[in-house]
Amino acid sequence: MSKKERLIFLIILVLGIFVRVYKLYDNPSGIHVDEAGMFVDANMLVGYGTDRYGTNYPVYFTNYGGGQSVMYGYIVALLIKIFGSSYALVRVPSVVFGILLIIFSYLIGNELMNIKNSLLLMSFVSFCPYFIQASRIGLDCNLFLSFFTISFYVFIKAIKCEKNCLFVLTGLCYGLCLYTYAISYLIVPCFLLFSFIYLYVIKKINFKQIVFVLSPLFII
């Protein structure tokens, strides 16, 4: 990366962060019902080790009856444990993982395309209204895209480097995706199934490496 390209990268990243954190609690204003539920469950986890309904360390929140994935809640609970209970913490995971999405979109682009297209992809993720808004509200579903993108990058590195530890890490990452949003139970298996078939046919992955991915995935 040249100095000019590094400068462009930093400008995109700084502006991407700015549009995600500026007046974070004014837009969207108020408290979303799922944010409120997440905050209550996170506080219950910290104080009592249960959700609001008394389930010990649940793997899926009941919320108001419709259900809610737990990854977001456990991250908020960790922040509450460190910084104390404050509603301001509810949107922090969305912001942080929204910023990571910007960075990892560039890294993926850098693996698959040239530097100019990588920066273009990074710009799209940074300034697309959907991605901005998804980073500004504390909903469990907003973690899935970031976790999946990070997992995809690790998968690409594993295939390129052919290191067993990276295939294991790929399985761990995709396993964590399953706790971010319920639809991941459909998307992750389908994506990995078709990826394995394609990569096996073109001899970019072998059976042993597939096992290294699936073992931690199934355990998680």
PEWO-V969971 format. One record per pair of residues at least 4 apart in sequence whose C-alpha atoms are under 6 Angstrom apart, sorted by sequence separation. I is the first residue (numbers start at 1). J is the second residue. If there is no record, write none. Layout:
# PEWO-V969971
i;j
I;J
I;J
This chain:
# PEWO-V969971
i;j
1;5
10;14
12;16
18;22
44;48
45;49
50;54
51;55
63;67
79;83
80;84
93;97
94;98
101;105
109;113
124;128
144;148
157;161
158;162
171;175
184;188
187;191
189;193
191;195
192;196
195;199
196;200
199;203
200;204
211;215
45;50
50;55
62;67
63;68
80;85
110;115
158;163
199;204
200;205
44;50
45;51
50;56
61;67
178;184
199;205
44;51
49;56
50;57
61;68
49;57
110;118
134;142
158;166
60;69
109;118
158;167
41;51
60;70
41;52
106;118
155;170
106;122
154;170
105;122
151;170
102;122
151;173
102;125
151;174
102;126
37;63
147;177
42;73
46;77
42;76
38;73
42;77
144;180
98;135
143;180
144;181
95;135
141;181
94;135
171;213
175;217
170;213
171;214
94;138
168;212
172;216
101;146
108;153
167;212
168;213
171;216
172;217
175;220
91;137
167;213
171;217
91;138
90;138
97;146
72;140
35;138
71;179
70;179
71;180
16;126
69;179
69;180
20;132
69;181
